[in-house]
Amino acid sequence: MSNLKELILFSSESVSEGHPDKICDQVSDAILDACLKQDPNSRVACETFATAYKMIISGEIRTNAVVDYAKVARQVLTHIGYSSKNGLDPETYPIEILINNQSQDIAQGVDHSSDHQKLIGAGDQGIMFGYATDETDSYMPLALTIAHDLVKTASKLRKSNDFKYAGPDMKSEVTLNYSDPQEVKIYSVLMSIQHEDKIDLEVFYNYIKESIIKPVVEKHLKNQKEFKILINPTGRFVIGGPVGDTGLTGRKIIVDTYGGSARHGGGAFSGKDATKVDRSGAYITRYIAKNIVAAKLAKQIEIQLSYAIGVSEPISIWVNTQGTSQYDDNVIIKVIKNTFNLTPSGIIADLELQKPWYFKVSAYGHFGRDDIPNLPWEKLDKVSEIKKHLQIILQK
């Protein structure tokens, strides 16, 4: 029998704003924001598809807003940093618009009256999960936090022209070693970053290692000097973005949420207004989970809600604290029910989900965004109320 201790490893990945799937997420959410700015009651289900030769924007939208969808998409591509230099010119890129009105069969189960302003039920059935952990100050999993920071830092340096010859398309993957729970360590960091042709790759890779990977790791885990580093393992990454790989809204749902540290209900966020519980249900469960952990009812918690189309209250509530709470799950569920409004209309009102928040979170994760001030689902304003309801329940 071997005496070697088996490693306990866990990995999460992230992608940059220039990744083809993330381009599509950002276009869909930028269109949603453009509709909400003019008409907060807009009903939007917008999907974007991007190839080397064309972008197609499709879906169902019912709004009083007047929006040039193609213009919004071109603005997103320009904001990311695409140009003829890296193979995709926002001004000449063909964009096809295939937008229909929202189905009346869906609308009648969601809208209270013909003015479409009051909600009676969820916009669809579905299951949503939320998660929080005390592993980081943002109550997010550490591996994903580092993975996001790597591509976010690289993109920021690219846009400031400090990171020369880099293209917009980037990916990161971080593996943590949990073999000693008291001392979590970096096991490996992988970065794949698009670059211009005919450059000194040794200089390029050294910049990634010394100016991106090492400073980001040091920020999150002090004194982590020894770990594996992999950069562009294929040896070349010139062709990127939609030119190199087809993009589609909703294909980075694990990057958008918890990096695999928690379950996912399967529904994507981007391009959907908040009457779709895929989005609002996931945002409220994050809000609940973060406040529960901050109130010290558990060190980590995973929460599931389920909804039926046209029905306002959730069908079920489930929690899992992975053995990190001294309280019974049923006690925590009672606290949640007494503290939070879980109807779609209540969630939308409490989290201000008719405001145009969405483009800001469409890259680098929807949760744990300390870099975006005042996101309602990231506030810790329910901690005292949670503690109050807990004491009332325990005294009965």
N, C-alpha and C positions, 0 to 999 in steps of 0.2 A: 504493500500500500504506500502511495506517495505521501510524503510529509509536506509537500508544497501546498500552501494555502491558495485556494481558488480565488481569483480576482472577482470582485463584484463591480461590474461596469454598467454605466447607463449613458446613452447618447441622445442628444437633441440637435436638430439642424435649423438653420434659418436661410433666407434668401434676401437679396437686395431688392430695391425698388425697380431695378432694371431687368430682373428675371422675367421671362415671358409670361408666366402665370400671374406674377405680381403686377405687371403692366395692366393686364386685363382686370384684376381686382381694383386697381386704382382708377381706371377709366369708368368702371361700373359705379364705384362710389362717388367719383367726381360728378357723374351725371345725377346720381341720387341727391347729392348736396345742391347741385344747381337747381333741381326741382324744388327742394325743401326751402331754399332761400326765398323763392317767390311764392310758394304755396306749401305751407307746413303740413297740409292734409294730403299731399301727393301720395299716390299708391304706386310703388315702383318695384318692378322685378326685372332687372336689367342684366343681361349676360353679354360678355365680350369674348370674341374669338380672334386671335391674331396669328397670322402666318407671315412668311417672308414676303408674300405678294399682296395681302389684303387684310384689313381688319373688318370684322362684321360685328355690329352692335345690334342685339335683338332683345326681345322680351315683351313685357306688358307694362305699360305706364298709363295711369290716369291722373292728369294734373291740369291745373289752370296755368301753370308756368309755360313760358315760351323759351325753349332751350334749343340751341344749335348743337346737337349731340356730337357731330363730327368735329366741330370747333373745340368742344370740351376735350375730346380725345387727343386732338393735336396739341393742346396746351399741356396735357399730362405728359405726352412724349417729350415735349420740349423741356418741361420741368425736370424730368428724369435725366435728361442729357443725351437723348438720341439725336443723331444728325447724319448727314450723308457720309461723314467721316467714319462712323461705325456701322454703316450699312442700312440705316433706316432714317430717311428724311421726313420729319413730321409734316412738312408742307406739301409733299407730293405723294405721300403714302396713301393708297386707295382705301377709302372707308365706306362701307355699305351699311345703311340703316334699315333695319327690319323690326320696327316697333309697332305693336298692336295695343289696343285698349285692354285694361284688366277685365277678366271674365266676370260677367254679372252673377254667375253661380257662386263665385268666391265672394264677391262684394256683398251679396245679400246675407251671408253668414257673418260678415265682419262689421258692416255699417249699421248704425242704429236707425238712420233715417235717410231721406234723399239728399240731405245736405252733406252726407259722408263725413261728418265731423265727430260723431259719438260712436264708440265701439261697443259691441256687445259680446264679441268673441274673438278667439284666436284666428289668425289668417290661414292657418293650416294645422294639421296634426303634427306631432313630432316629439322627440325627446331631446333635452338639452342638459349639458353638464357644466358645472362651474367648479373651480378649484382654487385653493389658496394654501400656502405653506409659509412657515416662519423661517424658511431656509435663507431668504434674502429680505432686505428692507422693503422691497416692493411686493412682498408676499407672492413671489413667482418662483418657479423652479430654477435652480442655479444654472444647470446646463443650458437651458433655453435663454436665460438672461445673458450669459456670456456669448452664445451663438448670435443673438440679435446684436449685441454690442459690437461684435467683430465686423459684421457687414455694414452696420450703421456707421461705424468709425471709418471704414474703408471708403464708403460712399461719400461721406463728408469731406475726406481728404481728396478724393477724386474731384469733387465739385469745386474745391478751393484751389485746384491745380497743383497741390503739393504732391499728390500721388500721381506721378506722370505716367502716361501710356496705358492707364487702366481704362477698361470699358465699363459700361453700366451693369452688365450681367455678372452677378457674384453669388456664391453659396458658401456657407460655413457649416461645420459639424464639430460639436464638442463632446468628448467622452470623459466622464468623471469616474474616478475610482472611489467606491464607497466601501472598500474592504475594511477600513477602520472608520466606523461611523463618527468617531470623535475628531477625525482629521481627514476631511474630504480633500482629494487631490485631483489635479488635472492629469488624465492619462494621455489624451491626444487632442490635437487641434488640426482640423482639415480646412483649408480654404481653396476654393476654385474661383479665380478672378479673370475675367475677360481682359485681353490686352491687345495692343496694336501689333501689327506684323513687323518683323525685322527689327526687334529691339534686343537689348542685352538682357536676356532672361535671368542671368545670375544677379544683376543689379536689381531687377524688378522683384525677384523672389526675396532678396535680402531686405528690401524695403518692407515687404509684407511681414517678414519675420520680426524685424527690429522696430518698426514704426507702428505696426498694427497689432500683431499677435502678442508679443511680449508685454507691451503697455496695457492692453486690455486684460490679459490674464492677471497681471500684477494688481490691477485695480480691484479685481473681484476676489482673488486669492493671493494674499501676500506670501512672498518667499517661495512661490512655485517656479523653480528654476529649471527643473528637469522634467520634460514631457516630450512626447513624439509630436513632430510637426510635419504635416504633409501639405504641399502647395502644388496645385495644378498637376495631379498625379499622372495625367495622360501626357504631360510635357508640352501641351500647346492648347490655347483657348483663345483663338482669334475671332472665330465666328460665334456670335452670341445673340441673345435676345430672340425675337420672333424669326430672325433670319436663320438661326441655327436650330430652333425648336419651337413647335407650336405652343401658343399660350391659350389659357382658358380660365375664365372666372371660376373661383371656388375650388381650385385644385391644391391649395396650400392650407387646408383647414387645421392641420396640426401645428404648422408654423404660426398660424393666426391665434392659436389658443395656448396650449401648455406643453408643447414639445414632446408629447407622448407620456407625460407624467400623470395624466388623468385620461379618463375615457372621453370619447367624442360622440355626440348624437348623430353625426353624419351630415348635418345641414350646414352649408356655407353661409357666410355673412354678407359679403360684398354685393352691392347692387340691390339689396332688399331694404324696403322701408320697415319701420319698427312694428307694423301690424303683423309682420311675419315673425312668429315666435322663434324660428331658427336664430334670429338675431336678438330680439328683445329678451327671450328666455335665457339665452346664453349670457347676456349682459347682466341680468338680474341675479343669476346664480353666481357669477363672479363677485358681484357686489355683496351678496349675502356671505359667501365663503370668506372674503377678505375681512369683513367686519366680525365674523365669528372667530377667526383666528386672532385678530387684533384684540378681541375681548377675552382671549385666552380660554375659550371653551375647548379648544383643541389646538395641537401644534400644526396639524394639516387637516383639511376636510375636502371631500368631494361631494357635490350635491347634484341630484338629478331631479328635473321637473319634466312632466309629460302633459301634453295638451291635445285637445280635440278641436277640429275646425268648427268655428261658430260657438264654442263653449268658453265662458270667461275664466272660471276657476281651473287650476291644474287638476288633471286626473289623479296624479300621484306626486308625492315628495319622498325622496330617498336620500339618506346621508351615509357617508362612510368616513370615519376618522382614522382608519388604519391603526387602531389601538392607541391613539395619542390623546384621547380625552378621558377624563374621569366621569363623564356624564353619559347616561344611556342615550342611544340614538333617538328614541322617542321623545326624550326631554328636549333635545336639540331641535327636533322637528316642531315641537310645540312652540319653542322660542321663535323659530322662523315664521310660523303662522301668525303669531301674535305681534311680530315686529314689522313684517313686510307685506305690502299689497302685491299679490301675485297675479292679478288680472291683467290682461294686455293693456287696458286703458290706464290702470294704476301704475304699471311699470313704465309706460310711455311718459306719463305725467311726472312721476318721481325722478326718473333718470333723464328727463328733458330730451327724449329721443326724437322729437320732431325738429330739433335743431340740426344744422349741417355739420356734424362732428366727423363724418365718416371718412372723407378722403385722408384726414390726418392719421387715422389708425389703419389704413388699408395696406400699409407696409410696415414691417418690423413689429407686428403683433398688436392685437386689440386690447390687451390687458397688461397691467404693470407699467403703463406708460408715464413714468415720472417726468419725462421730457415734454409732456403735453399738459399744461395747467388745467385744473378744474374739470377733468373728465368726471361726470357724475357717478359712473359705475366704479370709479377708483377712490371715491371719498370714503373716509372713515368716520362718518357722522352718525352711525347707528350703534356704536360701541356701548355707550352708557345705557341706551334703551334695551339692548340685548342683555346686559347685566341685570337691569331692573326686572325684565320679564323672567329671567332665569331664577332670580330669588323668589319671585311670586309663585312660580311653578314648583320650586323645591319646598316651599312652605305649605303647599296644599296636602 
